[in-house]
């Protein structure tokens, strides 16, 4: 069967209705996947497409969306079906009517509510991806060990294979050895995290509801999500004030946010190369200067 015949069959199984699938048009903006809007049985759906072999990435994203849907304070698109056909892997999900204006304070309060969903251990029950990079989520009892090994060391090892400088690697190793310094008198909970919360991964629905999507879900320090909202901007003072009012951040966050954003800058180097290596080097040097 063709791709769209297969998707239609999946939607028939999911909805219990046999209808003609309608292609609404391609959606631009993604750098990892292609996207298409479709209509089926009176409803609109959003379809992500990639090459064959990416099915596990989409299955993990669907699982992550369902995990985020435990939070009712934010709109999360519901995954419907996923599979492979005709040279493609695909993920079909609810199409949210985005593009409205909304209250940034509601987004901040909603994110704080999501972060209050916790579990006893850090990580998640499955690995997923951050962009198109593997993200290892093997559970751990200790957050510092988890972040050192599953996040920073993983990215530094990738950076070594991608040709980063020996200086970045050696300074990075020193940072990993002294990571405990940044967690004196601070023990985070294992909060439900979006995991890739930059401004391109939130919007407001036509009814003004804050929505988040395109997750890289795991359970970790909530500061990691908040740090990324500051990395590229786009969230604004009202969002941050509302979050702080709902659940104030520890004073040490002002330093740790660089530590958490280092993960994403290293990942950007591993995905895109270029000047991200020097940006990562600057972040490592700034963090090491805090240690003395």
N, C-alpha and C positions, 0 to 999 in steps of 0.2 A: 504493500500500500504506500501511497505518497505520504509525506509528512502530515499534511492537513487532513487526509483521510484517517490517519492514525489518531491525531488529536481529536477529531470529531468522534471517533469510536470511544476514546477515553472519556470525553465529556458526556456522551450518551450513558456510559456506565456510571459516571459520577452523579448525573442529574436524573437519570431514569427517563429521559426524553430523547426522541430521535428527531433531529432537526437538521437543516442545512447550515453549515458553518459559513460565516461571512467574514471576509478579510476587510478590516477597517483601515489598514495602512500601517506602514513602518513607523517606529518611534525612534527618534535620534537621541543622542546624549550619552550613551554608555560607551565605555572604552574596553570592556571585557566581553560583553555579550551583544548580540543583536536583539532587537525587540520588535514586537508586532502586537497590535490590538485586533481582537477578533470579536465577533458576535455569535452567540449560540443560544437558542431557546429563550430569546428575549433578554438576555444578559450580556454584558460586555466583560471580556477577559483580557488580561495582559499576559503575553507569552514571551519568555526569554528563550533565545536560541543560541546554541554553540555547536561545536563540532562533536562528532561521535567520540566517546571516551570521557565526556564531561558529565555523565549522568550522576555520578556520585556527588559532584559539586552541587547539582541542582537538588538532589535528594536531601543533602545536608542543609541547603537553604530552606527547603520546605519544612524540614524539621525545626529549624531555627525560627521561622515565622510562627509556627504553632507554639513554640516555647514562649515567644514574645506575646502571643495572644492570651497568655495567662494574665497579662496586665490589661485591664479594661479602661484605663484612663487615657489610652492612646489608641488611634486607629492603626491596625496592622492588617495588611492584605492577607486574606485566607488562601493558602495553597490549595489547588484543586487536583491536579494530576501532573505527572512527569514521566518521561520515557525517552526512547530513541527510535528514530525512523528516518529512512531516506537520507542518510548521511548527516543527520542532526541529532543532538540531544535537546530536550526542551523542558521547560517548567511553565505550567499554566496556573495563573492565580487570579483572584478577584481583581478587577480593574477599579481602583479608587478614582473617583472624580476629583482630581487634584486641580489646584490653581486658584483656590480661594484665598482670602486674607484671613488671618486668625490672630489669636491672642498669644503672644510669646510666653506670657506667664503661665498659660495652660500647658504649654509644652514643657516648661520647667517643672511645674508641679506634677505633670504626668510622668516625666522621666524619674523624678524622685520616688513616685509610687512604684514604678517598675523596679527600681533599685532596691526597694524594700522586699522584693521577692528574693528569697535566699535559699541556699542549700548548705549542707554541712561541709562540703569540700569544694575546692577550687577546680575549675575545668568544666568538662561536660562529658556526656556519655559517648560522644563521637567527635572525630576531627572534622574540620570544615576548611574554608578558605578565607583569606583576607586579600581582596582583589582576586587574583588567580593564583596566589601563593598558598601553599599548604599551611594550615594553622593547626598545630598539635594541641589537643585539649585533654590529654591523659590526666585523670584526676590526681590531685595531691592535697595533703592536709595542710601544708605550709605554703603561704602565698609567695614568700620571698623565693623559695626554691622553684615554685611554679613559674614565676615571672623570669627568674634568671635562666632556667633551662628551656622552657617551652616557648618563650618569647624572645628575649634578647640573644641568648646564645644561638638559637636556631637561625635568627636573621644574620648574626655575625658570621656563622658558618657559611650561609648562602652568599654573603657579601665577599667572603674570601674566594669562593669559587667564581664569582663574577668580577674579580680583579681589583678589589678595593686595596687601599694602601696598607702596608704592614704597620704603619703608625696607627691607623684607625683600629686595626686588630689588636695591637699590643695595649693601647689605651683602653679599648673596650674590655679586654680581659682583666685589666686592673679594676675597672668599674664593676665587673661581675663579682670579683673577689671581695669587694667592699660594699656590696649592695645592702647589707644589713644596716649600715649607717643611716640610711634614709628612712628607716622604720623604727627608730627609737621612740618608745612611748606611743606607737601607733600600730594597731592590729586590725586590719580591714575585715569586714564580713565578705562572704562569697555571694555577691549580688548578681542578679540577672543583668547581663550587659548586652547592648546592641553590638558592640565590638568594632564598628566602623562608622562612628557617628560624626561625619562631616556634614556640611550644609547641603550637599547634594542628595543626602539620604533622609531628609525630612521635608515635609510640605504641609499645607493645609488643604482640607477637602473643600468642596464648593459650599459646604455648610459651616466652615470655619473650624473643623475638628483638626487637632494636630495629629499627623500621621508619620510613622517611621517605617522604613523598608530597607531592602538590600543589606541584611545583617550579616555579621560574622560572630554569632552568638557564643558566649561561654559565661561561666560564673566567675567573677573576680572582683577586684577592688573597684568600687563605683567611680573613684577618681580617674580611672583609665578612660571611661566614657566622657567625663567632664573635660578632661585634658584635651581630647580630640576636638571637642566643640570649640576650643580656643586655638587649635593649630592653624586652621585656614580661615577662621572667622565665620561670620554669617549667622550667628545666633543672637547676639545683642544683649544689652544690659538688662532688659526686662526678663529675659529667659534666665540669666544667671542670678538675678535678685530673687526671682520666684523659687528657683531651686534651693538657694541658700536659706530662704525663709522656711521652706518645707523640711530641709535636712541640712543644717550647716556643715560645711567642709572643715576638716582639721586644718589648723594653721600650716602644717607641713606640706599641704597640697601645693603651695606656691613653688616649692622646689621639686616635688615629685612629679608635677605635670610635665617637666622636661624629660624626666626619666620615662614616663609613659608615652610621650610623643616620639621619643627616640625609636621605639618599636616601629611606628608608622613611617618615619623618615628612612630608616633602614630598609623597610619593605618597599618604599618608593624607589630607593636606589636599586634594589633587586629586580624591580619591575621595569624601571624606566632609565636607570643609569644617570648620567649627567651630573649636575651639581649637587644632587642629594648626598653624595659621599662627603663633600666638604661641609654640608649642613649638619650631617650626623657627627662629623669630627668636632665641630664647634659645640654641639650639645654634650658630647662626651667630655670635652675639656671643661665646659662650664660645670658639669656635675662633679668632676674630679676636684675642681677648685673649691667646692663645698666641703670636700673631705679634708683637704689640706695636705 
